[in-house]
């Protein structure tokens, strides 16, 4: 049975380890490895009935290559990719595209989380759009200190597996009302 909570997720340094990326001469990613635990987590969330939508900046072919290689393409109900949308996060058009592709309306925003590693793109973008933000602070390549209130995540996890526990907690909480923030 499908869960109430809906998961929007970034890809680079949220699921894929950007440190392992190999690009061709056109800049397309032709090889990349998963962050330890990310594949198992994505598969477990998918099997548990969570709807998962990719919201990621990059080229369509890069994502196709990487998720073919790592065998997780079927976990994503939809893919919102900046190359196709024509603008990158934190543009609200990226988040709106995921909403539209999933048939979601304004009233559904209270049950959507956006998971990502980038404060400026994923976290500020989600906060401004009015959905719940979840920072995965695993990446050594990005600044994890918010520069302003807009960049402050509602929730922070330190490794992919933390999303499983958080999703279950939020799913239980949704049964009694909208998600409230742990943001200070
Ligand atoms: Mg990223």
Backbone and ligand atoms as CSV (ligand in chain L), in Angstrom:
chain,resi,resn,atom,element,x,y,z
A,1,UNK,N,N,0.835,-1.202,0.000
A,1,UNK,CA,C,0.000,0.000,0.000
A,1,UNK,C,C,0.866,1.247,0.000
A,2,UNK,N,N,0.439,2.241,-0.786
A,2,UNK,CA,C,1.273,3.447,-0.884
A,2,UNK,C,C,1.211,4.261,0.405
A,3,UNK,N,N,2.359,4.797,0.782
A,3,UNK,CA,C,2.449,5.617,1.991
A,3,UNK,C,C,1.902,7.013,1.725
A,4,UNK,N,N,1.638,7.706,2.809
A,4,UNK,CA,C,1.147,9.084,2.704
A,4,UNK,C,C,2.308,10.032,2.374
A,5,UNK,N,N,3.430,9.803,3.000
A,5,UNK,CA,C,4.612,10.647,2.785
A,5,UNK,C,C,5.151,10.460,1.370
A,6,UNK,N,N,5.501,11.573,0.723
A,6,UNK,CA,C,6.086,11.539,-0.617
A,6,UNK,C,C,7.502,12.082,-0.542
A,7,UNK,N,N,8.413,11.396,-1.215
A,7,UNK,CA,C,9.829,11.743,-1.115
A,7,UNK,C,C,10.338,12.287,-2.446
A,8,UNK,N,N,10.719,13.562,-2.442
A,8,UNK,CA,C,11.471,14.148,-3.551
A,8,UNK,C,C,12.941,13.995,-3.168
A,9,UNK,N,N,13.784,13.618,-4.117
A,9,UNK,CA,C,15.196,13.482,-3.770
A,9,UNK,C,C,16.130,13.972,-4.870
A,10,UNK,N,N,17.200,14.596,-4.420
A,10,UNK,CA,C,18.333,14.955,-5.249
A,10,UNK,C,C,19.082,13.667,-5.599
A,11,UNK,N,N,20.067,13.774,-6.479
A,11,UNK,CA,C,20.864,12.594,-6.830
A,11,UNK,C,C,22.335,12.742,-6.389
A,12,UNK,N,N,23.044,13.720,-6.957
A,12,UNK,CA,C,24.474,13.860,-6.687
A,12,UNK,C,C,24.799,14.171,-5.242
A,13,UNK,N,N,25.618,13.338,-4.636
A,13,UNK,CA,C,26.012,13.414,-3.235
A,13,UNK,C,C,24.825,13.306,-2.265
A,14,UNK,N,N,23.698,12.816,-2.824
A,14,UNK,CA,C,22.573,12.419,-1.982
A,14,UNK,C,C,22.342,10.914,-2.143
A,15,UNK,N,N,22.504,10.438,-3.390
A,15,UNK,CA,C,22.425,8.995,-3.674
A,15,UNK,C,C,23.735,8.529,-4.327
A,16,UNK,N,N,24.187,9.333,-5.293
A,16,UNK,CA,C,25.425,9.027,-6.022
A,16,UNK,C,C,26.603,9.752,-5.373
A,17,UNK,N,N,27.713,9.059,-5.237
A,17,UNK,CA,C,28.936,9.665,-4.701
A,17,UNK,C,C,29.631,10.442,-5.823
A,18,UNK,N,N,29.539,11.768,-5.771
A,18,UNK,CA,C,30.114,12.593,-6.844
A,18,UNK,C,C,31.623,12.410,-6.968
A,19,UNK,N,N,32.250,11.969,-5.892
A,19,UNK,CA,C,33.695,11.752,-5.920
A,19,UNK,C,C,34.102,10.606,-6.827
A,20,UNK,N,N,33.147,9.771,-7.236
A,20,UNK,CA,C,33.461,8.616,-8.094
A,20,UNK,C,C,33.057,8.845,-9.550
A,21,UNK,N,N,32.503,10.003,-9.842
A,21,UNK,CA,C,31.994,10.250,-11.194
A,21,UNK,C,C,33.098,10.287,-12.243
A,22,UNK,N,N,32.835,9.618,-13.350
A,22,UNK,CA,C,33.710,9.696,-14.525
A,22,UNK,C,C,32.869,10.282,-15.648
A,23,UNK,N,N,33.367,11.350,-16.271
A,23,UNK,CA,C,32.613,12.017,-17.336
A,23,UNK,C,C,33.297,11.840,-18.676
A,24,UNK,N,N,32.499,11.834,-19.735
A,24,UNK,CA,C,33.082,11.768,-21.075
A,24,UNK,C,C,33.443,13.177,-21.547
A,25,UNK,N,N,33.886,13.277,-22.789
A,25,UNK,CA,C,34.380,14.578,-23.283
A,25,UNK,C,C,33.275,15.628,-23.358
A,26,UNK,N,N,32.005,15.186,-23.388
A,26,UNK,CA,C,30.892,16.154,-23.403
A,26,UNK,C,C,30.408,16.512,-21.988
A,27,UNK,N,N,31.026,15.904,-20.987
A,27,UNK,CA,C,30.637,16.206,-19.612
A,27,UNK,C,C,29.536,15.311,-19.069
A,28,UNK,N,N,29.161,14.294,-19.872
A,28,UNK,CA,C,28.130,13.352,-19.424
A,28,UNK,C,C,28.756,12.319,-18.483
A,29,UNK,N,N,28.081,12.043,-17.384
A,29,UNK,CA,C,28.587,11.044,-16.441
A,29,UNK,C,C,28.393,9.649,-17.042
A,30,UNK,N,N,29.488,8.921,-17.181
A,30,UNK,CA,C,29.413,7.577,-17.766
A,30,UNK,C,C,29.618,6.486,-16.710
A,31,UNK,N,N,30.101,6.891,-15.543
A,31,UNK,CA,C,30.258,5.925,-14.448
A,31,UNK,C,C,30.199,6.675,-13.122
A,32,UNK,N,N,29.541,6.079,-12.155
A,32,UNK,CA,C,29.540,6.636,-10.801
A,32,UNK,C,C,29.073,5.557,-9.839
A,33,UNK,N,N,29.517,5.677,-8.607
A,33,UNK,CA,C,29.134,4.697,-7.592
A,33,UNK,C,C,28.179,5.317,-6.583
A,34,UNK,N,N,27.434,4.452,-5.924
A,34,UNK,CA,C,26.467,4.903,-4.926
A,34,UNK,C,C,27.174,5.257,-3.620
A,35,UNK,N,N,26.616,6.192,-2.895
A,35,UNK,CA,C,27.045,6.433,-1.520
A,35,UNK,C,C,26.748,5.158,-0.732
A,36,UNK,N,N,27.679,4.719,0.128
A,36,UNK,CA,C,27.424,3.489,0.889
A,36,UNK,C,C,26.063,3.534,1.604
A,37,UNK,N,N,25.256,2.522,1.354
A,37,UNK,CA,C,23.948,2.427,1.998
A,37,UNK,C,C,22.817,3.082,1.220
A,38,UNK,N,N,23.156,3.888,0.213
A,38,UNK,CA,C,22.101,4.632,-0.496
A,38,UNK,C,C,21.214,3.709,-1.340
A,39,UNK,N,N,21.832,2.735,-1.979
A,39,UNK,CA,C,21.059,1.819,-2.817
A,39,UNK,C,C,20.081,1.007,-1.990
A,40,UNK,N,N,20.563,0.484,-0.877
A,40,UNK,CA,C,19.712,-0.328,0.005
A,40,UNK,C,C,18.563,0.517,0.555
A,41,UNK,N,N,18.875,1.766,0.899
A,41,UNK,CA,C,17.856,2.653,1.465
A,41,UNK,C,C,16.787,2.982,0.443
A,42,UNK,N,N,17.224,3.325,-0.768
A,42,UNK,CA,C,16.275,3.663,-1.831
A,42,UNK,C,C,15.365,2.473,-2.125
A,43,UNK,N,N,15.967,1.308,-2.229
A,43,UNK,CA,C,15.194,0.093,-2.525
A,43,UNK,C,C,14.214,-0.202,-1.387
A,44,UNK,N,N,14.656,-0.050,-0.156
A,44,UNK,CA,C,13.785,-0.345,0.993
A,44,UNK,C,C,12.612,0.631,1.051
A,45,UNK,N,N,12.876,1.923,0.762
A,45,UNK,CA,C,11.796,2.922,0.771
A,45,UNK,C,C,10.791,2.616,-0.328
A,46,UNK,N,N,11.316,2.261,-1.474
A,46,UNK,CA,C,10.476,1.927,-2.626
A,46,UNK,C,C,9.612,0.696,-2.299
A,47,UNK,N,N,10.230,-0.337,-1.772
A,47,UNK,CA,C,9.508,-1.570,-1.435
A,47,UNK,C,C,8.462,-1.327,-0.347
A,48,UNK,N,N,8.748,-0.357,0.534
A,48,UNK,CA,C,7.818,-0.067,1.635
A,48,UNK,C,C,6.611,0.732,1.161
A,49,UNK,N,N,6.646,1.218,-0.089
A,49,UNK,CA,C,5.478,1.906,-0.630
A,49,UNK,C,C,5.577,3.423,-0.675
A,50,UNK,N,N,6.770,3.948,-0.444
A,50,UNK,CA,C,6.942,5.399,-0.563
A,50,UNK,C,C,7.089,5.775,-2.037
A,51,UNK,N,N,6.383,6.825,-2.442
A,51,UNK,CA,C,6.553,7.343,-3.788
A,51,UNK,C,C,7.801,8.224,-3.799
A,52,UNK,N,N,8.689,7.963,-4.727
A,52,UNK,CA,C,9.966,8.676,-4.787
A,52,UNK,C,C,10.096,9.379,-6.131
A,53,UNK,N,N,10.372,10.682,-6.081
A,53,UNK,CA,C,10.526,11.471,-7.295
A,53,UNK,C,C,11.903,12.114,-7.308
A,54,UNK,N,N,12.651,11.916,-8.384
A,54,UNK,CA,C,13.964,12.553,-8.513
A,54,UNK,C,C,13.790,14.014,-8.909
A,55,UNK,N,N,14.508,14.889,-8.209
A,55,UNK,CA,C,14.531,16.316,-8.568
A,55,UNK,C,C,16.007,16.705,-8.580
A,56,UNK,N,N,16.613,16.707,-9.761
A,56,UNK,CA,C,18.072,16.794,-9.819
A,56,UNK,C,C,18.563,17.678,-10.957
A,57,UNK,N,N,19.681,18.330,-10.705
A,57,UNK,CA,C,20.326,19.156,-11.724
A,57,UNK,C,C,21.333,18.316,-12.502
A,58,UNK,N,N,21.297,18.417,-13.824
A,58,UNK,CA,C,22.260,17.688,-14.644
A,58,UNK,C,C,21.667,17.342,-15.990
A,59,UNK,N,N,22.364,16.468,-16.701
A,59,UNK,CA,C,21.927,16.072,-18.029
A,59,UNK,C,C,21.175,14.745,-17.937
A,60,UNK,N,N,20.116,14.641,-18.704
A,60,UNK,CA,C,19.280,13.436,-18.676
A,60,UNK,C,C,20.118,12.173,-18.887
A,61,UNK,N,N,21.048,12.230,-19.836
A,61,UNK,CA,C,21.831,11.028,-20.152
A,61,UNK,C,C,22.708,10.595,-18.979
A,62,UNK,N,N,23.190,11.558,-18.202
A,62,UNK,CA,C,24.009,11.220,-17.036
A,62,UNK,C,C,23.216,10.367,-16.048
A,63,UNK,N,N,21.981,10.776,-15.781
A,63,UNK,CA,C,21.164,10.038,-14.810
A,63,UNK,C,C,20.785,8.668,-15.355
A,64,UNK,N,N,20.474,8.629,-16.653
A,64,UNK,CA,C,20.148,7.345,-17.270
A,64,UNK,C,C,21.332,6.391,-17.142
A,65,UNK,N,N,22.527,6.872,-17.448
A,65,UNK,CA,C,23.728,6.029,-17.358
A,65,UNK,C,C,23.946,5.508,-15.941
A,66,UNK,N,N,23.897,6.439,-14.995
A,66,UNK,CA,C,24.231,6.095,-13.614
A,66,UNK,C,C,23.212,5.125,-13.002
A,67,UNK,N,N,21.923,5.350,-13.295
A,67,UNK,CA,C,20.925,4.464,-12.675
A,67,UNK,C,C,20.741,3.172,-13.454
A,68,UNK,N,N,21.158,3.134,-14.701
A,68,UNK,CA,C,21.243,1.842,-15.391
A,68,UNK,C,C,22.372,1.026,-14.786
A,69,UNK,N,N,23.506,1.679,-14.603
A,69,UNK,CA,C,24.682,0.990,-14.057
A,69,UNK,C,C,24.418,0.451,-12.656
A,70,UNK,N,N,23.730,1.250,-11.843
A,70,UNK,CA,C,23.534,0.852,-10.449
A,70,UNK,C,C,22.180,0.187,-10.186
A,71,UNK,N,N,21.371,0.083,-11.233
A,71,UNK,CA,C,20.158,-0.732,-11.143
A,71,UNK,C,C,19.069,-0.212,-10.233
A,72,UNK,N,N,18.887,1.093,-10.174
A,72,UNK,CA,C,17.861,1.629,-9.270
A,72,UNK,C,C,16.826,2.481,-10.000
A,73,UNK,N,N,16.914,2.512,-11.327
A,73,UNK,CA,C,16.049,3.397,-12.110
A,73,UNK,C,C,14.573,3.217,-11.815
A,74,UNK,N,N,14.180,1.977,-11.515
A,74,UNK,CA,C,12.756,1.694,-11.281
A,74,UNK,C,C,12.263,2.220,-9.941
A,75,UNK,N,N,13.173,2.679,-9.088
A,75,UNK,CA,C,12.752,3.219,-7.779
A,75,UNK,C,C,12.114,4.596,-7.906
A,76,UNK,N,N,12.406,5.284,-9.010
A,76,UNK,CA,C,11.878,6.633,-9.177
A,76,UNK,C,C,10.571,6.604,-9.957
A,77,UNK,N,N,9.510,7.117,-9.327
A,77,UNK,CA,C,8.233,7.192,-10.026
A,77,UNK,C,C,8.321,8.195,-11.176
A,78,UNK,N,N,9.013,9.303,-10.897
A,78,UNK,CA,C,9.215,10.324,-11.928
A,78,UNK,C,C,10.631,10.880,-11.802
A,79,UNK,N,N,11.089,11.521,-12.878
A,79,UNK,CA,C,12.393,12.186,-12.853
A,79,UNK,C,C,12.206,13.626,-13.326
A,80,UNK,N,N,12.597,14.565,-12.489
A,80,UNK,CA,C,12.639,15.980,-12.881
A,80,UNK,C,C,14.102,16.337,-13.015
A,81,UNK,N,N,14.508,16.694,-14.222
A,81,UNK,CA,C,15.925,16.923,-14.523
A,81,UNK,C,C,16.081,18.319,-15.118
A,82,UNK,N,N,17.058,19.050,-14.608
A,82,UNK,CA,C,17.181,20.461,-14.993
A,82,UNK,C,C,17.382,20.650,-16.495
A,83,UNK,N,N,18.095,19.736,-17.123
A,83,UNK,CA,C,18.311,19.869,-18.571
A,83,UNK,C,C,16.969,19.907,-19.314
A,84,UNK,N,N,16.014,19.141,-18.829
A,84,UNK,CA,C,14.700,19.064,-19.483
A,84,UNK,C,C,13.835,20.257,-19.090
A,85,UNK,N,N,13.860,20.611,-17.803
A,85,UNK,CA,C,13.023,21.725,-17.321
A,85,UNK,C,C,13.549,23.058,-17.853
A,86,UNK,N,N,14.878,23.141,-18.019
A,86,UNK,CA,C,15.470,24.360,-18.562
A,86,UNK,C,C,15.955,25.339,-17.509
A,87,UNK,N,N,15.945,24.896,-16.263
A,87,UNK,CA,C,16.448,25.735,-15.169
A,87,UNK,C,C,16.830,24.798,-14.023
A,88,UNK,N,N,17.758,25.262,-13.168
A,88,UNK,CA,C,18.221,24.413,-12.066
A,88,UNK,C,C,17.544,24.794,-10.746
A,89,UNK,N,N,17.674,23.899,-9.764
A,89,UNK,CA,C,17.296,24.250,-8.402
A,89,UNK,C,C,18.180,25.409,-7.952
A,90,UNK,N,N,17.742,26.329,-7.159
A,90,UNK,CA,C,16.527,26.249,-6.332
A,90,UNK,C,C,15.261,26.762,-7.019
A,91,UNK,N,N,15.253,26.896,-8.330
A,91,UNK,CA,C,14.038,27.393,-8.990
A,91,UNK,C,C,12.812,26.574,-8.596
A,92,UNK,N,N,11.745,27.269,-8.302
A,92,UNK,CA,C,10.512,26.559,-7.930
A,92,UNK,C,C,9.962,25.768,-9.103
A,93,UNK,N,N,10.394,26.092,-10.311
A,93,UNK,CA,C,9.911,25.336,-11.474
A,93,UNK,C,C,10.344,23.880,-11.413
A,94,UNK,N,N,11.486,23.622,-10.810
A,94,UNK,CA,C,11.952,22.238,-10.650
A,94,UNK,C,C,11.016,21.460,-9.720
A,95,UNK,N,N,10.667,22.059,-8.606
A,95,UNK,CA,C,9.795,21.379,-7.638
A,95,UNK,C,C,8.370,21.271,-8.183
A,96,UNK,N,N,7.948,22.312,-8.876
A,96,UNK,CA,C,6.602,22.292,-9.455
A,96,UNK,C,C,6.485,21.212,-10.529
A,97,UNK,N,N,7.557,21.011,-11.274
A,97,UNK,CA,C,7.550,19.957,-12.292
A,97,UNK,C,C,7.324,18.588,-11.650
A,98,UNK,N,N,7.979,18.347,-10.528
A,98,UNK,CA,C,7.788,17.074,-9.820
A,98,UNK,C,C,6.353,16.958,-9.306
A,99,UNK,N,N,5.811,18.062,-8.821
A,99,UNK,CA,C,4.408,18.073,-8.375
A,99,UNK,C,C,3.492,17.700,-9.537
A,100,UNK,N,N,3.690,18.380,-10.656
A,100,UNK,CA,C,2.816,18.173,-11.818
A,100,UNK,C,C,2.915,16.739,-12.335
A,101,UNK,N,N,4.151,16.246,-12.441
A,101,UNK,CA,C,4.333,14.884,-12.962
A,101,UNK,C,C,3.667,13.847,-12.065
A,102,UNK,N,N,3.542,14.176,-10.773
A,102,UNK,CA,C,2.941,13.225,-9.830
A,102,UNK,C,C,1.485,13.537,-9.520
A,103,UNK,N,N,0.935,14.514,-10.226
A,103,UNK,CA,C,-0.474,14.853,-10.005
A,103,UNK,C,C,-0.749,15.410,-8.623
A,104,UNK,N,N,0.230,16.135,-8.065
A,104,UNK,CA,C,0.081,16.658,-6.706
A,104,UNK,C,C,-0.376,18.112,-6.731
A,105,UNK,N,N,-1.143,18.488,-5.723
A,105,UNK,CA,C,-1.671,19.849,-5.630
A,105,UNK,C,C,-1.109,20.544,-4.391
A,106,UNK,N,N,-1.411,21.826,-4.277
A,106,UNK,CA,C,-0.938,22.647,-3.155
A,106,UNK,C,C,-1.172,21.947,-1.799
A,107,UNK,N,N,-2.327,21.357,-1.654
A,107,UNK,CA,C,-2.684,20.719,-0.383
A,107,UNK,C,C,-1.800,19.524,-0.047
A,108,UNK,N,N,-1.102,19.002,-1.047
A,108,UNK,CA,C,-0.225,17.850,-0.810
A,108,UNK,C,C,1.151,18.254,-0.280
A,109,UNK,N,N,1.456,19.560,-0.346
A,109,UNK,CA,C,2.797,19.992,0.055
A,109,UNK,C,C,3.139,19.591,1.489
A,110,UNK,N,N,2.128,19.487,2.341
A,110,UNK,CA,C,2.358,19.156,3.752
A,110,UNK,C,C,2.840,17.725,3.939
A,111,UNK,N,N,2.809,16.922,2.890
A,111,UNK,CA,C,3.262,15.531,3.048
A,111,UNK,C,C,4.442,15.209,2.125
A,112,UNK,N,N,5.126,16.253,1.654
A,112,UNK,CA,C,6.274,16.053,0.767
A,112,UNK,C,C,7.559,16.473,1.476
A,113,UNK,N,N,8.580,15.606,1.398
A,113,UNK,CA,C,9.910,16.003,1.851
A,113,UNK,C,C,10.841,16.066,0.648
A,114,UNK,N,N,11.814,16.978,0.725
A,114,UNK,CA,C,12.867,17.062,-0.290
A,114,UNK,C,C,14.172,16.737,0.382
A,115,UNK,N,N,14.848,15.692,-0.098
A,115,UNK,CA,C,16.111,15.254,0.485
A,115,UNK,C,C,17.263,15.695,-0.411
A,116,UNK,N,N,18.266,16.328,0.156
A,116,UNK,CA,C,19.405,16.742,-0.657
A,116,UNK,C,C,20.605,17.120,0.174
A,117,UNK,N,N,21.701,17.363,-0.528
A,117,UNK,CA,C,22.963,17.686,0.139
A,117,UNK,C,C,23.329,19.163,0.018
A,118,UNK,N,N,22.570,19.897,-0.785
A,118,UNK,CA,C,22.986,21.260,-1.131
A,118,UNK,C,C,22.061,22.289,-0.468
A,119,UNK,N,N,22.629,23.062,0.448
A,119,UNK,CA,C,21.815,24.019,1.217
A,119,UNK,C,C,21.160,25.047,0.315
A,120,UNK,N,N,21.911,25.554,-0.645
A,120,UNK,CA,C,21.413,26.639,-1.485
A,120,UNK,C,C,20.356,26.131,-2.482
A,121,UNK,N,N,20.591,24.955,-3.050
A,121,UNK,CA,C,19.666,24.420,-4.055
A,121,UNK,C,C,18.514,23.625,-3.428
A,122,UNK,N,N,18.869,22.570,-2.691
A,122,UNK,CA,C,17.852,21.628,-2.205
A,122,UNK,C,C,17.083,22.164,-1.000
A,123,UNK,N,N,17.812,22.676,-0.036
A,123,UNK,CA,C,17.182,23.068,1.226
A,123,UNK,C,C,16.452,24.405,1.085
A,124,UNK,N,N,17.154,25.437,0.611
A,124,UNK,CA,C,16.488,26.731,0.436
A,124,UNK,C,C,15.366,26.608,-0.594
A,125,UNK,N,N,15.607,25.828,-1.647
A,125,UNK,CA,C,14.578,25.637,-2.675
A,125,UNK,C,C,13.316,25.015,-2.093
A,126,UNK,N,N,13.489,23.965,-1.300
A,126,UNK,CA,C,12.340,23.290,-0.688
A,126,UNK,C,C,11.644,24.189,0.326
A,127,UNK,N,N,12.427,24.878,1.140
A,127,UNK,CA,C,11.838,25.754,2.157
A,127,UNK,C,C,10.995,26.853,1.512
A,128,UNK,N,N,11.538,27.448,0.462
A,128,UNK,CA,C,10.796,28.517,-0.220
A,128,UNK,C,C,9.549,27.975,-0.913
A,129,UNK,N,N,9.658,26.748,-1.408
A,129,UNK,CA,C,8.528,26.147,-2.130
A,129,UNK,C,C,7.424,25.693,-1.178
A,130,UNK,N,N,7.786,25.536,0.090
A,130,UNK,CA,C,6.762,25.172,1.077
A,130,UNK,C,C,6.636,23.687,1.334
A,131,UNK,N,N,7.729,22.955,1.070
A,131,UNK,CA,C,7.736,21.539,1.433
A,131,UNK,C,C,8.830,21.327,2.487
A,132,UNK,N,N,8.819,20.169,3.107
A,132,UNK,CA,C,9.738,19.898,4.213
A,132,UNK,C,C,11.125,19.540,3.682
A,133,UNK,N,N,12.156,20.159,4.253
A,133,UNK,CA,C,13.523,19.952,3.765
A,133,UNK,C,C,14.305,19.005,4.669
A,134,UNK,N,N,15.058,18.109,4.017
A,134,UNK,CA,C,15.894,17.151,4.748
A,134,UNK,C,C,17.304,17.215,4.183
A,135,UNK,N,N,18.254,17.592,5.012
A,135,UNK,CA,C,19.657,17.663,4.591
A,135,UNK,C,C,20.367,16.354,4.896
A,136,UNK,N,N,21.016,15.792,3.860
A,136,UNK,CA,C,21.965,14.704,4.089
A,136,UNK,C,C,23.347,15.354,4.095
A,137,UNK,N,N,23.985,15.378,5.258
A,137,UNK,CA,C,25.247,16.121,5.363
A,137,UNK,C,C,26.477,15.227,5.219
A,138,UNK,N,N,26.318,14.108,4.508
A,138,UNK,CA,C,27.395,13.129,4.303
A,138,UNK,C,C,28.544,13.670,3.450
A,139,UNK,N,N,28.228,14.508,2.476
A,139,UNK,CA,C,29.222,14.914,1.482
A,139,UNK,C,C,30.336,15.778,2.063
A,140,UNK,N,N,31.592,15.450,1.725
A,140,UNK,CA,C,32.716,16.296,2.145
A,140,UNK,C,C,32.931,17.469,1.188
A,141,UNK,N,N,32.141,17.520,0.100
A,141,UNK,CA,C,32.388,18.508,-0.957
A,141,UNK,C,C,31.543,19.775,-0.838
A,142,UNK,N,N,30.636,19.816,0.106
A,142,UNK,CA,C,29.715,20.950,0.191
A,142,UNK,C,C,29.722,21.553,1.584
A,143,UNK,N,N,29.501,22.857,1.622
A,143,UNK,CA,C,29.390,23.554,2.890
A,143,UNK,C,C,28.071,23.138,3.548
A,144,UNK,N,N,28.148,22.733,4.795
A,144,UNK,CA,C,26.943,22.262,5.481
A,144,UNK,C,C,26.485,23.255,6.560
A,145,UNK,N,N,27.007,24.460,6.497
A,145,UNK,CA,C,26.616,25.482,7.474
A,145,UNK,C,C,25.696,26.505,6.800
A,146,UNK,N,N,24.427,26.554,7.220
A,146,UNK,CA,C,23.480,27.489,6.605
A,146,UNK,C,C,23.951,28.931,6.740
A,147,UNK,N,N,23.805,29.710,5.662
A,147,UNK,CA,C,24.196,31.122,5.687
A,147,UNK,C,C,23.024,32.021,6.076
A,148,UNK,N,N,21.817,31.465,6.039
A,148,UNK,CA,C,20.631,32.243,6.402
A,148,UNK,C,C,19.517,31.271,6.773
A,149,UNK,N,N,18.436,31.807,7.330
A,149,UNK,CA,C,17.332,30.965,7.779
A,149,UNK,C,C,16.740,30.101,6.683
A,150,UNK,N,N,16.740,30.628,5.487
A,150,UNK,CA,C,16.182,29.878,4.356
A,150,UNK,C,C,16.958,28.604,4.056
A,151,UNK,N,N,18.225,28.596,4.429
A,151,UNK,CA,C,19.064,27.423,4.156
A,151,UNK,C,C,19.050,26.416,5.308
A,152,UNK,N,N,18.273,26.698,6.325
A,152,UNK,CA,C,18.253,25.804,7.484
A,152,UNK,C,C,17.286,24.642,7.219
A,153,UNK,N,N,17.779,23.412,7.279
A,153,UNK,CA,C,16.907,22.263,6.993
A,153,UNK,C,C,15.934,21.984,8.134
A,154,UNK,N,N,14.783,21.454,7.765
A,154,UNK,CA,C,13.823,21.020,8.785
A,154,UNK,C,C,14.374,19.815,9.552
A,155,UNK,N,N,15.062,18.941,8.824
A,155,UNK,CA,C,15.648,17.742,9.429
A,155,UNK,C,C,17.019,17.511,8.815
A,156,UNK,N,N,17.901,16.896,9.592
A,156,UNK,CA,C,19.226,16.551,9.087
A,156,UNK,C,C,19.493,15.080,9.355
A,157,UNK,N,N,20.007,14.404,8.334
A,157,UNK,CA,C,20.458,13.015,8.505
A,157,UNK,C,C,21.927,12.965,8.093
A,158,UNK,N,N,22.648,11.987,8.610
A,158,UNK,CA,C,24.088,11.951,8.392
A,158,UNK,C,C,24.519,10.875,7.410
A,159,UNK,N,N,23.651,9.913,7.172
A,159,UNK,CA,C,23.943,8.872,6.187
A,159,UNK,C,C,22.616,8.446,5.569
A,160,UNK,N,N,22.680,7.863,4.369
A,160,UNK,CA,C,21.425,7.522,3.675
A,160,UNK,C,C,20.455,6.705,4.525
A,161,UNK,N,N,20.965,5.750,5.280
A,161,UNK,CA,C,20.082,4.879,6.061
A,161,UNK,C,C,19.224,5.671,7.043
A,162,UNK,N,N,19.685,6.859,7.421
A,162,UNK,CA,C,18.901,7.695,8.335
A,162,UNK,C,C,17.569,8.098,7.752
A,163,UNK,N,N,17.466,8.074,6.426
A,163,UNK,CA,C,16.217,8.473,5.779
A,163,UNK,C,C,15.097,7.465,6.032
A,164,UNK,N,N,15.471,6.210,6.180
A,164,UNK,CA,C,14.484,5.155,6.418
A,164,UNK,C,C,13.768,5.391,7.749
A,165,UNK,N,N,14.562,5.647,8.759
A,165,UNK,CA,C,14.006,5.884,10.098
A,165,UNK,C,C,13.198,7.180,10.119
A,166,UNK,N,N,13.730,8.222,9.458
A,166,UNK,CA,C,13.030,9.504,9.425
A,166,UNK,C,C,11.704,9.382,8.676
A,167,UNK,N,N,11.722,8.697,7.549
A,167,UNK,CA,C,10.493,8.545,6.758
A,167,UNK,C,C,9.422,7.829,7.566
A,168,UNK,N,N,9.819,6.810,8.297
A,168,UNK,CA,C,8.845,6.071,9.103
A,168,UNK,C,C,8.283,6.952,10.212
A,169,UNK,N,N,9.158,7.757,10.790
A,169,UNK,CA,C,8.734,8.667,11.861
A,169,UNK,C,C,7.754,9.708,11.306
A,170,UNK,N,N,8.072,10.273,10.151
A,170,UNK,CA,C,7.206,11.295,9.558
A,170,UNK,C,C,5.895,10.685,9.067
A,171,UNK,N,N,5.956,9.481,8.560
A,171,UNK,CA,C,4.741,8.798,8.107
A,171,UNK,C,C,3.772,8.604,9.280
A,172,UNK,N,N,4.326,8.212,10.421
A,172,UNK,CA,C,3.478,8.040,11.612
A,172,UNK,C,C,2.891,9.382,12.036
A,173,UNK,N,N,3.735,10.433,11.960
A,173,UNK,CA,C,3.294,11.749,12.400
A,173,UNK,C,C,2.215,12.313,11.468
A,174,UNK,N,N,2.312,12.007,10.198
A,174,UNK,CA,C,1.342,12.521,9.220
A,174,UNK,C,C,-0.070,12.041,9.511
A,175,UNK,N,N,-0.157,10.914,10.173
A,175,UNK,CA,C,-1.483,10.379,10.488
A,175,UNK,C,C,-2.223,11.279,11.463
A,176,UNK,N,N,-1.466,12.125,12.199
A,176,UNK,CA,C,-2.132,13.015,13.153
A,176,UNK,C,C,-2.121,14.476,12.708
A,177,UNK,N,N,-1.580,14.769,11.528
A,177,UNK,CA,C,-1.587,16.141,11.031
A,177,UNK,C,C,-0.376,16.440,10.163
A,178,UNK,N,N,-0.262,17.712,9.714
A,178,UNK,CA,C,0.859,18.096,8.857
A,178,UNK,C,C,2.195,17.982,9.580
A,179,UNK,N,N,3.265,17.858,8.809
A,179,UNK,CA,C,4.595,17.772,9.395
A,179,UNK,C,C,4.971,19.098,10.015
A,180,UNK,N,N,5.478,19.028,11.235
A,180,UNK,CA,C,5.990,20.257,11.833
A,180,UNK,C,C,7.506,20.222,11.775
A,181,UNK,N,N,8.104,21.373,11.755
A,181,UNK,CA,C,9.544,21.464,11.567
A,181,UNK,C,C,10.296,21.300,12.871
A,182,UNK,N,N,11.511,20.725,12.757
A,182,UNK,CA,C,12.425,20.724,13.895
A,182,UNK,C,C,13.386,21.893,13.763
A,183,UNK,N,N,13.150,22.729,12.704
A,183,UNK,CA,C,14.002,23.879,12.451
A,183,UNK,C,C,13.867,24.874,13.600
A,184,UNK,N,N,14.976,25.425,14.004
A,184,UNK,CA,C,14.927,26.378,15.102
A,184,UNK,C,C,14.909,27.804,14.563
L,1,MG,MG,MG,23.378,17.065,-4.915
